[in-house]
Amino acid sequence: MTIAVGDTLPDHTLTQYKDGLETVSSLDALGQGKVVVFAVPGAFTPTCSNKHLPGYIQHMEDFRERGIKVACVSVNDAFVMHAWGISQGVPDDLVMLGDGNATFAKALGLELDGTKNGMGIRAKRFAIYAEDGVVKVLHVEAPGEFRVTSAEAMLEAIEALGS
């Protein structure tokens, strides 16, 4: 079952690399305050590297001004997410989280089966805006598209809420 507006984010283990490999609870990382979490099918992939992540980097000040934490999740390990963040010039306050076994994506009901292309289980391209862990906005892209999960689209959706 896919998560919906009004639902609470599930609690699953994610990983990040800061001063070493760290495991974090998704609720600890994403369940407090105003948060946008966006997921990409894979680090270092074309749309993710050329459009999706760069858009959030470009608009970080817009999120900061609204008191919104931003996190990027992918079904990659924390080392890959860290290296991707360095290569993209990700600011320290844009949290890069690995969902290496796709447990978070599956718990959200937003996994993508890419096995026919040799990519295994991935996350669909999605973006969620939550307040204290409760989903207020959920945008999921159609396969092969990149429109509704962009930083600009999420800022518009958040503005429409009056948040």
N, C-alpha and C positions, 0 to 999 in steps of 0.2 A: 504494500500500500504506500502510495506517495504522500510525503508530508504535505500539509496544506496550510493556508493562512489560518491562524488561530491555534495551530499545534505548537507544542514545545519541542525545541531541538533535542534530539536524542543524545544520550551520554555514551560516547565511545572513545577509545584511546586513539590519539593522533600523535605524530612525532614532529619535532622541530630540532634544528641544529642552531644552538647559540654558542655556548662555551663548550660544546660537546653535544652528543645526542641526548635529547630529553623526550620523555613521554609526557603527554598532557591530556587531560580530560577535555573532551570537546565542550562540555559545559563550563569548565574553568576558563577555557580559551575564548569561547563564543557566547556564553550564556549570561553575561552580566553587562548591563548598560545597552547602548545602541551599537549594533554591529552589522556590517555588511560582510558576508562570506560569499565569495564567488569560487566556483570550481571550474577547472579546465580539464579536458580529457588527458592532457599530458604536457609536462614541462618540456621545453625546447621544441615543441611542435609549431608549425607555421602560424596559424591564427592566434594561438595562445601567446607566442613570443612577439609577433608583429603587431597585434592589435589589442588583445584582451588585457594582459598584464600591463603593457605600456599605458593604456587608458587610465587604469587605476593609479599608476605612478603619477601620471600627469595631473590627476584630479585629487591627489591626496590632501592638498590644502583645503579644497572644498569640503571634504569629509571631516577634516580636523575642525574646521570652523563650526560644524554642526555637532561636534562632540561624538563623532561616529568612528569606531575602531573598524579597520579593514583587514580581512584575512583572505588569503588565497589557499585553496586546498586542491590537491591533485593526488591521483593514485600513483604516486611515486614515493620513494623513500625520502627521509629528511635530508640526506646528503645531496640528492639530486635537486631537491627544492632549494637548498641553501646555495648550491652552485648556480642554479638558474637565477636566483635572486641577485647574486653577485654580478652575473653576466648582464643582467637587466638594470642594474643600478637601483635596486629596490631600497627605499628608505627603511630605517630601523623599525618604524612603527607600522609598516605593512607586514603583517605576520604571514610567514610562509610555512604551511603545515602539510605534512605528508600523511596520506591515508593509504599506506603501502599495501594493505590487504583488502582495500575497498570496503571495510566494515562500516565506516561512516556513510559512504555513498549508498550502500545497501540499506542501512537503517533509515535513510531518508527516502528510499525507493527511487533513487536517481542514478542507479548504476547503468552502465552501457556495456553491452557485450561486444567487444571488439575482437573476439577470438578468430573470426574468419579472416581478419586482416593481420593476425599474429600479434595483436596488442593486448589480449587478455581482457579482464574486466576493468573498466575505467569508470570515471564519473561522467555523467552527461554534463554539458556546459550549462551551468545554472548560477543564479545569484539570489541570495536571500537577504532581506533586511529583517533583523529581529531586535526586539527591545526586551531586555531581561530574559532572553531565551525563547520568547514567544514570537513566532513568525508573523510579520506584518505585511511583507511583500515577498512573493515567490515568482521568479521568472525562470523559465526553462526554455532553452533554445530547441527549435526543430533540428533534426539531423542536418549537419552541414551549414547551419546558419550562425550568424553572429550579429544580433541586433538588440535583443531585449535584456541581455546580461552585461552590456557595456557599462562603464562607470557613468556615462552620461544618462543612460536609460534609468539606472538605479537612482541617481540624483533627482531626476524628474519624478520618479515614483515616490520617493521620500518626500519631496516638496508637495506632491499632491495629497499626501497624508497629513501635511501640516506639521511634520516632525522636524 
